[in-house]
Structures are given as C-alpha cells and as structure tokens.
Amino acid sequence: MTPLQLDMAIQFIILIGILLTAYLTITYKDLLSAALASAGMSLLLSLEFYMLHAPDVAIAEAAVGAGVATAIIVYGISKTSRWEEV
C-alpha cells in the first residue's frame, strides 16, 4: 500500500466517522448524548481539515465547534429538560 493510498484510506475512515456521528446527533432522543455526538463530529472534522493541510481551520474548528459550542449547548440543556419530547 502506497502512502497516498494509506492517506486516502484514513480520510475515508474519518469521513465514515463524520457521517456516523452526524446521524447519531440527529437520531438521539437524549439531548446530552446528541451534544456529545456533535462534539465528536466536530473533532473528526477538525482532524480531516488537518489532514487536508489546513491547520488553522482545524484549530478553529476544534476550539469553537468542539469546545465553546458544546459547552454552551450543554449549559442550555442543563437549564431545560434533558430528553426530547415527542
């Protein structure tokens, strides 16, 4: 396996992880679990940006997407009901 093929395989695995965590974010009824799945998606997305040689975008995505946004969402969930009502 050449280094290019290995790089593409890793990026494909990351893409599958992003899609899986996005699906989990949408389908979870527990809002805290959905927020954590969203943070995981953001971390995988920042890893993908890093692999595409955009480290500044990766750092911003990790800090804002996985850090600040998740903290604000978890704080909002703590002030309301944790479970989504159908």
C-alpha positions in Angstrom: 0.0 0.0 0.0 1.5 3.3 -1.0 1.5 6.4 1.3 -1.2 8.0 -1.0 -3.5 5.0 -0.7 -3.0 4.9 3.1 -3.8 8.6 3.3 -7.0 8.1 1.3 -8.0 5.1 3.4 -7.6 7.1 6.6 -9.6 10.0 5.1 -12.3 7.6 4.1 -12.5 6.2 7.6 -12.7 9.7 9.0 -15.5 10.5 6.6 -17.4 7.4 7.7 -17.0 8.5 11.3 -18.2 12.0 10.5 -21.3 10.6 8.8 -22.0 8.2 11.6 -21.7 10.9 14.3 -23.9 13.2 12.3 -26.5 10.5 12.0 -26.3 9.8 15.8 -26.6 13.5 16.5 -29.9 13.7 14.6 -31.4 10.4 15.9 -30.6 10.6 19.6 -33.5 11.5 21.9 -31.2 12.3 24.8 -30.1 15.8 24.1 -26.8 15.5 26.1 -25.8 12.4 24.0 -26.7 14.4 20.9 -24.5 17.3 22.0 -21.6 14.9 22.7 -22.0 13.2 19.3 -22.0 16.7 17.7 -18.7 17.4 19.6 -17.3 14.1 18.3 -18.3 15.1 14.7 -16.6 18.4 15.1 -13.4 16.7 16.4 -13.4 14.3 13.4 -14.0 17.3 11.1 -11.1 19.2 12.5 -8.9 16.1 12.0 -10.0 16.0 8.4 -9.1 19.7 8.0 -5.7 18.9 9.4 -5.1 16.1 7.0 -6.1 18.4 4.2 -3.2 20.7 5.3 -5.4 23.4 6.8 -4.2 23.5 10.4 -5.5 27.0 11.1 -9.0 25.9 10.1 -8.6 22.7 12.1 -7.6 24.6 15.3 -10.6 26.9 14.9 -13.0 24.1 14.3 -11.7 22.2 17.3 -11.8 25.2 19.6 -15.2 26.6 18.5 -17.0 23.5 17.3 -16.0 21.0 19.9 -15.1 23.4 22.7 -17.2 26.5 23.0 -20.3 25.4 21.1 -20.6 22.1 23.1 -20.1 24.0 26.4 -22.9 26.4 25.5 -25.2 23.6 24.3 -24.6 21.5 27.5 -25.2 24.6 29.6 -28.5 25.2 27.8 -29.5 21.5 28.3 -28.8 21.8 32.0 -31.3 24.7 32.2 -34.0 22.7 30.4 -35.2 19.1 30.0 -32.6 16.6 29.0 -34.9 14.4 27.0 -36.6 15.4 23.8 -40.3 15.1 24.0 -42.1 13.5 21.0 
